[in-house]
């Protein structure tokens, strides 16, 4: 199995204020899957994503990806893991305003070792015509595409997306999700998306429901549809 989580626990506070963000979480994800993680606010979705990305660590339990035991890594090893194996896409685009589209992407490629070709990524995400524009000259959907390109350029094993369409209208959301599909098909990247929007689950190979820090369900999607068929 590509990703394996076994009995992960993450808690905050103590005694009367003790809260379990993750409560004995175990799950498996296969390579090259698109995974949608659903759940209400405070359910543990983002904590789970942060643990997968090496931004946060669980208090107990083990986490493996492609036979690497991430839960046993020290800070230096986690930094390398985040740099080489993980791409992050967030609701806020976090683009550098004084750099062009191409320069925003190359900032990441300059610090990683297994990069994809910049032109190939620009073409795959339909950004070639915007490569010399600055973020303020782009729409919200275009800025999100640049954020996806920046995460993808280092050819990560997993692409982690946290509410990446939350600030977009339905048409822009559809366009970004179509790009996610293209990335998955072209580069075979494992893509994990945290969202409140249940309509997005149609494009997933696997749907995970999180509630109160626990996995309520982890199911394969036998009725997968394309992003253009979603009713967002």
Residue frames as qw, qx, qy, qz and C-alpha x, y, z in Angstrom:
[[0.000, 0.888, 0.460, 0.000, 0.00, 0.00, 0.00],
 [0.415, 0.586, -0.017, 0.695, 1.31, 3.47, -0.92],
 [0.144, -0.498, 0.328, -0.790, 0.10, 5.42, 2.15],
 [0.633, -0.350, -0.689, 0.041, -0.54, 3.70, 5.49],
 [0.207, -0.526, 0.346, -0.749, -1.70, 5.36, 8.71],
 [0.634, -0.236, -0.734, 0.058, -1.96, 3.20, 11.81],
 [0.528, -0.649, -0.495, 0.235, -3.63, 4.39, 15.04],
 [0.309, 0.334, -0.088, 0.886, -2.62, 8.04, 14.72],
 [0.332, -0.785, -0.496, 0.169, -3.58, 10.22, 17.68],
 [0.292, 0.310, -0.070, 0.902, -3.18, 13.99, 17.95],
 [0.341, -0.752, -0.559, 0.075, -4.53, 15.87, 20.97],
 [0.166, 0.512, -0.119, 0.834, -4.53, 19.43, 22.25],
 [0.473, -0.597, 0.118, -0.637, -5.04, 20.79, 25.76],
 [0.293, 0.108, -0.887, 0.340, -5.29, 18.73, 28.92],
 [0.066, 0.250, 0.789, -0.557, -7.85, 17.43, 31.42],
 [0.329, 0.626, 0.553, -0.441, -11.10, 19.42, 30.99],
 [0.336, 0.761, -0.166, -0.530, -9.88, 21.13, 27.80],
 [0.384, -0.250, 0.818, 0.347, -8.52, 17.97, 26.14],
 [0.687, 0.552, 0.041, -0.471, -9.49, 17.72, 22.47],
 [0.641, -0.085, 0.685, 0.336, -8.60, 14.89, 20.08],
 [0.358, 0.617, -0.292, -0.637, -7.93, 16.31, 16.61],
 [0.629, 0.259, -0.686, -0.259, -7.11, 12.76, 15.51],
 [0.643, -0.338, 0.522, -0.446, -8.39, 9.80, 17.49],
 [0.614, -0.111, 0.779, 0.067, -6.88, 6.43, 16.55],
 [0.601, 0.649, -0.099, -0.455, -6.92, 7.17, 12.83],
 [0.498, -0.201, 0.778, 0.328, -6.02, 4.28, 10.52],
 [0.672, 0.641, 0.165, -0.331, -6.40, 4.31, 6.75],
 [0.582, -0.131, 0.603, 0.529, -4.79, 3.19, 3.50],
 [0.438, 0.784, -0.003, -0.441, -4.49, 5.05, 0.19],
 [0.829, 0.177, 0.406, 0.341, -3.32, 3.57, -3.08],
 [0.317, -0.345, 0.328, 0.820, -0.80, 5.24, -5.40],
 [0.027, 0.095, 0.546, 0.832, -2.17, 7.60, -8.09],
 [0.088, -0.642, -0.762, 0.014, -5.59, 7.92, -6.44],
 [0.114, -0.445, -0.010, -0.888, -7.58, 11.14, -6.21],
 [0.361, -0.384, -0.780, 0.337, -8.83, 11.21, -2.61],
 [0.225, -0.606, -0.116, -0.754, -11.53, 13.53, -1.25],
 [0.323, -0.208, -0.742, 0.550, -11.61, 14.02, 2.54],
 [0.296, -0.589, -0.330, -0.675, -14.96, 15.35, 3.79],
 [0.473, -0.420, -0.657, 0.411, -16.12, 16.45, 7.20],
 [0.151, -0.937, -0.274, -0.152, -17.50, 19.41, 9.18],
 [0.153, 0.768, -0.353, 0.512, -15.33, 22.20, 10.57],
 [0.396, -0.587, 0.567, -0.422, -13.25, 20.97, 13.50],
 [0.974, -0.004, 0.000, -0.226, -13.55, 17.33, 12.46],
 [0.681, -0.472, 0.483, 0.282, -9.79, 16.85, 12.05],
 [0.767, 0.594, 0.204, 0.128, -9.53, 17.12, 8.26],
 [0.291, 0.893, -0.270, 0.214, -6.83, 19.78, 8.15],
 [0.507, -0.645, 0.564, -0.089, -4.89, 18.16, 11.01],
 [0.879, 0.089, 0.460, 0.092, -4.88, 14.92, 9.04],
 [0.630, 0.746, 0.035, 0.212, -3.65, 16.78, 5.94],
 [0.047, -0.898, 0.398, -0.182, -0.90, 18.51, 7.93],
 [0.709, -0.405, 0.577, 0.009, 0.31, 15.18, 9.33],
 [0.847, 0.385, 0.330, 0.160, 0.36, 13.71, 5.81],
 [0.454, 0.842, -0.064, 0.285, 2.41, 16.69, 4.68],
 [0.724, -0.033, -0.319, 0.611, 4.92, 16.57, 7.52],
 [0.032, -0.649, 0.052, -0.758, 3.84, 20.01, 8.76],
 [0.591, -0.505, 0.335, -0.532, 2.50, 18.51, 11.98],
 [0.347, 0.214, -0.910, 0.072, 3.21, 15.23, 13.73],
 [0.739, -0.429, -0.388, -0.347, 0.96, 12.81, 15.58],
 [0.437, -0.652, 0.495, -0.373, 1.43, 12.11, 19.29],
 [0.564, -0.197, 0.801, -0.039, 1.19, 8.34, 18.76],
 [0.802, 0.468, 0.337, -0.154, 0.86, 5.93, 15.86],
 [0.484, -0.261, 0.571, 0.610, 2.77, 5.37, 12.62],
 [0.521, 0.767, 0.092, -0.362, 2.62, 6.92, 9.16],
 [0.551, -0.186, 0.632, 0.513, 4.30, 5.38, 6.10],
 [0.571, 0.727, 0.013, -0.380, 4.45, 6.56, 2.52],
 [0.740, 0.574, -0.350, -0.010, 6.03, 4.38, -0.15],
 [0.887, -0.118, -0.341, 0.290, 7.78, 2.39, 2.63],
 [0.252, 0.403, -0.357, 0.804, 9.24, 5.53, 4.26],
 [0.426, -0.597, -0.635, 0.243, 8.29, 5.77, 7.95],
 [0.091, 0.679, 0.061, 0.726, 7.46, 9.48, 8.15],
 [0.601, -0.747, -0.131, -0.254, 6.40, 9.28, 11.81],
 [0.841, -0.373, -0.020, 0.392, 9.97, 8.31, 12.80],
 [0.552, 0.543, 0.037, 0.631, 11.70, 11.18, 10.96],
 [0.388, -0.501, -0.235, 0.737, 13.64, 13.94, 12.70],
 [0.191, 0.837, 0.180, -0.480, 13.19, 17.60, 11.72],
 [0.042, -0.553, 0.584, 0.593, 15.92, 17.54, 9.09],
 [0.183, 0.101, 0.933, 0.292, 14.40, 14.47, 7.44],
 [0.234, 0.690, 0.639, -0.246, 10.92, 16.00, 7.59],
 [0.101, 0.761, -0.140, -0.625, 12.23, 19.14, 5.88],
 [0.049, -0.299, 0.798, 0.522, 13.63, 17.01, 3.07],
 [0.212, 0.377, 0.902, 0.017, 10.36, 15.06, 2.86],
 [0.218, 0.787, 0.376, -0.437, 8.34, 18.29, 2.54],
 [0.045, 0.682, -0.380, -0.623, 10.76, 19.67, -0.04],
 [0.034, 0.291, -0.843, -0.451, 11.00, 16.61, -2.30],
 [0.001, -0.193, -0.977, -0.087, 7.88, 14.47, -1.81],
 [0.036, 0.656, 0.690, -0.304, 4.99, 16.80, -0.99],
 [0.076, 0.295, 0.277, 0.911, 3.22, 19.59, -2.86],
 [0.017, -0.506, -0.652, 0.565, 0.80, 21.89, -1.01],
 [0.040, -0.388, -0.416, -0.821, -2.12, 23.88, -2.43],
 [0.078, -0.392, -0.659, 0.637, -4.15, 26.06, -0.07],
 [0.165, 0.819, 0.549, -0.012, -7.23, 28.26, -0.34],
 [0.046, -0.938, 0.132, 0.317, -4.96, 31.31, -0.09],
 [0.809, 0.569, -0.079, 0.123, -2.69, 31.37, -3.12],
 [0.636, -0.656, 0.217, 0.343, 0.40, 32.73, -1.30],
 [0.708, 0.517, 0.153, 0.456, 1.95, 33.96, -4.56],
 [0.450, -0.422, -0.013, 0.787, 4.85, 36.42, -4.42],
 [0.325, 0.846, 0.337, -0.254, 3.38, 39.67, -5.85],
 [0.049, 0.843, -0.346, -0.408, 6.62, 41.02, -7.35],
 [0.288, -0.258, 0.854, 0.348, 7.36, 37.84, -9.32],
 [0.544, 0.211, -0.437, -0.685, 5.79, 36.75, -12.61],
 [0.937, -0.038, 0.044, -0.345, 3.85, 33.51, -13.01],
 [0.838, 0.346, -0.382, 0.180, 6.93, 31.74, -14.30],
 [0.192, 0.527, -0.578, 0.593, 9.15, 33.14, -11.54],
 [0.643, -0.368, 0.338, -0.580, 6.64, 32.10, -8.84],
 [0.987, 0.063, -0.071, -0.130, 6.87, 28.55, -10.16],
 [0.690, 0.472, -0.417, 0.357, 10.64, 28.56, -10.50],
 [0.271, -0.664, 0.462, -0.521, 11.11, 29.67, -6.88],
 [0.866, -0.249, 0.346, -0.262, 10.08, 26.15, -5.88],
 [0.926, 0.353, -0.081, 0.102, 11.96, 24.35, -8.67],
 [0.294, 0.751, -0.457, 0.375, 15.19, 26.05, -7.55],
 [0.334, -0.534, 0.638, -0.443, 15.10, 24.28, -4.17],
 [0.879, -0.022, 0.411, -0.240, 14.04, 20.78, -5.23],
 [0.278, -0.471, 0.759, 0.353, 15.88, 18.06, -7.12],
 [0.341, 0.182, 0.894, 0.225, 13.40, 16.05, -9.19],
 [0.279, 0.495, 0.132, -0.812, 11.69, 18.87, -11.07],
 [0.586, 0.555, 0.580, 0.114, 9.34, 18.62, -13.99],
 [0.362, 0.198, 0.321, 0.853, 9.99, 20.81, -17.02],
 [0.075, 0.409, 0.316, -0.853, 8.59, 24.31, -16.45],
 [0.329, 0.186, -0.433, -0.818, 7.16, 24.60, -19.95],
 [0.334, -0.171, -0.907, -0.192, 5.47, 21.22, -19.62],
 [0.134, -0.443, -0.718, 0.520, 3.78, 22.31, -16.38],
 [0.157, 0.364, 0.017, -0.918, 2.75, 25.68, -17.83],
 [0.372, 0.067, -0.647, -0.662, 1.16, 23.91, -20.79],
 [0.291, -0.254, -0.921, 0.053, -0.52, 21.24, -18.66],
 [0.110, -0.567, -0.602, 0.551, -2.16, 23.93, -16.50],
 [0.277, 0.750, 0.466, 0.379, -2.93, 26.23, -19.45],
 [0.333, -0.858, -0.088, 0.381, -0.67, 28.99, -18.15],
 [0.654, 0.089, 0.300, 0.689, 1.73, 29.47, -21.05],
 [0.185, 0.703, 0.319, 0.609, 0.02, 32.67, -22.18],
 [0.391, -0.890, -0.098, -0.213, 0.28, 34.14, -18.66],
 [0.848, -0.108, -0.230, 0.465, 3.89, 33.25, -17.86],
 [0.397, 0.218, -0.125, 0.883, 5.09, 36.89, -17.80],
 [0.338, -0.694, -0.238, -0.589, 2.11, 38.31, -15.92],
 [0.041, 0.252, -0.667, 0.700, 2.14, 39.27, -12.24],
 [0.073, -0.334, -0.908, 0.244, -0.38, 37.87, -9.73],
 [0.178, 0.495, 0.352, -0.775, -2.40, 41.11, -9.62],
 [0.341, 0.349, -0.444, -0.751, -3.01, 40.75, -13.37],
 [0.260, -0.035, -0.945, -0.195, -4.69, 37.33, -12.93],
 [0.663, -0.396, -0.210, -0.600, -8.17, 36.23, -11.91],
 [0.607, -0.466, 0.535, -0.357, -8.69, 34.16, -8.77],
 [0.967, 0.134, 0.198, -0.085, -8.97, 30.96, -10.79],
 [0.663, 0.643, -0.282, 0.259, -5.77, 31.77, -12.69],
 [0.129, -0.705, 0.566, -0.408, -3.92, 32.50, -9.44],
 [0.818, -0.262, 0.442, -0.259, -5.06, 29.15, -8.06],
 [0.916, 0.392, -0.026, 0.075, -3.73, 27.44, -11.18],
 [0.330, 0.732, -0.470, 0.367, -0.36, 29.10, -10.57],
 [0.497, -0.539, 0.554, -0.394, -0.45, 27.82, -6.97],
 [0.958, 0.047, 0.258, -0.117, -1.14, 24.31, -8.29],
 [0.729, 0.613, -0.219, 0.211, 1.70, 24.64, -10.83],
 [0.016, -0.746, 0.537, -0.393, 4.09, 25.77, -8.11],
 [0.717, -0.348, 0.529, -0.292, 3.22, 22.71, -6.03],
 [0.942, 0.273, 0.183, -0.064, 3.45, 20.38, -9.02],
 [0.444, 0.811, -0.381, 0.022, 6.76, 21.60, -10.50],
 [0.179, -0.607, 0.756, -0.168, 8.86, 19.59, -8.03],
 [0.653, 0.105, -0.697, -0.277, 7.12, 16.39, -9.14],
 [0.376, -0.364, 0.645, -0.557, 5.84, 15.44, -5.66],
 [0.111, -0.076, -0.990, -0.036, 4.66, 11.96, -4.75],
 [0.071, -0.646, -0.748, 0.135, 1.56, 13.46, -3.15],
 [0.011, 0.354, 0.137, 0.925, -0.28, 16.71, -3.82],
 [0.193, -0.482, -0.735, 0.435, -2.20, 17.97, -0.77],
 [0.046, -0.409, -0.312, -0.856, -5.01, 20.48, -1.32],
 [0.140, -0.399, -0.698, 0.578, -6.78, 22.24, 1.57],
 [0.209, 0.776, 0.476, -0.358, -10.09, 23.90, 0.55],
 [0.374, -0.172, 0.405, 0.816, -8.39, 25.02, -2.66],
 [0.025, 0.436, 0.599, 0.672, -11.67, 26.01, -4.37],
 [0.212, -0.607, -0.643, 0.415, -13.22, 27.68, -1.32],
 [0.046, -0.613, -0.063, 0.786, -12.66, 31.22, -2.64],
 [0.023, -0.115, 0.663, 0.739, -13.62, 30.46, -6.26],
 [0.651, 0.222, 0.073, -0.722, -16.92, 30.64, -8.14],
 [0.861, 0.081, 0.477, -0.157, -18.41, 27.44, -9.57],
 [0.752, 0.654, -0.080, 0.018, -16.90, 27.85, -13.06],
 [0.148, 0.765, -0.588, 0.215, -13.41, 28.57, -11.74],
 [0.622, -0.356, 0.648, -0.258, -13.78, 25.65, -9.31],
 [0.910, 0.312, 0.253, -0.100, -14.69, 23.33, -12.18],
 [0.562, 0.759, -0.310, 0.111, -11.67, 24.52, -14.19],
 [0.159, -0.667, 0.681, -0.256, -9.28, 23.90, -11.29],
 [0.758, -0.132, 0.595, -0.232, -10.74, 20.43, -10.69],
 [0.850, 0.525, 0.028, -0.045, -10.41, 19.59, -14.39],
 [0.301, 0.769, -0.529, 0.196, -6.75, 20.53, -14.08],
 [0.510, -0.449, 0.676, -0.285, -6.45, 18.28, -11.03],
 [0.907, 0.209, 0.333, -0.149, -7.82, 15.43, -13.15],
 [0.666, 0.707, -0.225, 0.079, -5.32, 16.20, -15.92],
 [0.065, -0.720, 0.646, -0.247, -2.43, 16.25, -13.44],
 [0.720, -0.227, 0.605, -0.252, -3.49, 12.90, -12.03],
 [0.889, 0.396, 0.222, -0.057, -3.77, 11.33, -15.48],
 [0.537, 0.783, -0.274, 0.157, -0.61, 12.88, -16.94],
 [0.128, 0.654, -0.635, 0.390, 1.78, 12.63, -13.99],
 [0.734, -0.214, -0.644, -0.008, 0.10, 9.85, -11.92],
 [0.042, 0.346, -0.507, 0.789, 0.34, 12.04, -8.82],
 [0.334, -0.480, -0.791, 0.180, -1.53, 10.92, -5.71],
 [0.070, -0.398, -0.035, -0.914, -3.85, 13.84, -4.91],
 [0.302, -0.464, -0.766, 0.327, -5.57, 14.36, -1.56],
 [0.078, -0.440, -0.174, -0.878, -8.18, 17.11, -1.28],
 [0.121, -0.391, -0.716, 0.565, -9.78, 18.36, 1.94],
 [0.150, -0.251, -0.321, -0.901, -13.09, 20.11, 1.38],
 [0.350, 0.210, 0.604, -0.684, -16.51, 20.95, 2.83],
 [0.541, 0.367, -0.218, -0.725, -18.05, 20.66, -0.62],
 [0.669, 0.000, 0.733, -0.122, -19.67, 17.25, -1.00],
 [0.706, 0.653, 0.068, -0.266, -20.31, 17.88, -4.70],
 [0.200, 0.756, -0.608, -0.136, -16.60, 17.42, -5.36],
 [0.589, -0.307, 0.741, -0.098, -16.58, 13.80, -4.26],
 [0.842, 0.455, 0.185, -0.222, -17.73, 12.66, -7.69],
 [0.527, 0.738, -0.420, 0.015, -14.22, 13.00, -9.16],
 [0.342, -0.623, 0.675, -0.200, -12.59, 10.94, -6.39],
 [0.598, 0.170, -0.780, -0.079, -11.27, 7.40, -6.57],
 [0.478, -0.275, -0.741, 0.383, -11.61, 7.26, -2.78],
 [0.281, -0.685, -0.102, -0.665, -13.88, 9.18, -0.40],
 [0.462, -0.116, -0.689, 0.545, -12.94, 9.54, 3.28],
 [0.356, -0.755, -0.247, -0.492, -15.39, 10.94, 5.83],
 [0.407, 0.079, -0.585, 0.697, -13.90, 12.39, 9.04],
 [0.437, -0.705, -0.222, -0.513, -15.89, 13.29, 12.15],
 [0.637, -0.733, 0.156, -0.177, -14.72, 14.12, 15.69],
 [0.140, -0.718, 0.681, 0.045, -11.16, 13.14, 14.82],
 [0.604, -0.069, 0.794, -0.008, -12.16, 9.67, 13.61],
 [0.182, 0.154, -0.723, -0.648, -12.48, 8.05, 10.20],
 [0.648, 0.167, 0.411, -0.619, -16.19, 7.41, 9.77],
 [0.868, 0.359, 0.341, -0.035, -15.77, 5.77, 6.37],
 [0.114, -0.603, 0.607, 0.505, -13.10, 5.09, 3.75],
 [0.736, 0.362, 0.559, -0.124, -14.67, 3.89, 0.52],
 [0.292, -0.057, 0.632, 0.716, -13.74, 3.39, -3.11],
 [0.428, 0.494, 0.119, -0.748, -15.90, 5.40, -5.50],
 [0.470, 0.151, 0.831, 0.256, -17.50, 3.02, -8.00],
 [0.333, 0.788, 0.509, 0.097, -19.37, 5.83, -9.76],
 [0.367, -0.459, 0.131, 0.798, -16.58, 8.27, -10.59],
 [0.435, 0.815, 0.369, 0.101, -17.47, 11.14, -12.92],
 [0.528, 0.298, 0.046, 0.794, -15.47, 13.89, -14.60],
 [0.173, -0.354, -0.315, 0.863, -15.17, 17.41, -13.18],
 [0.176, -0.020, -0.348, -0.921, -17.23, 18.83, -16.03],
 [0.455, -0.380, -0.731, -0.337, -20.16, 16.65, -14.88],
 [0.289, -0.292, -0.653, 0.636, -20.08, 17.97, -11.30],
 [0.156, -0.796, -0.397, -0.430, -22.87, 20.23, -10.06],
 [0.466, -0.057, -0.405, 0.785, -20.85, 22.68, -7.96]]
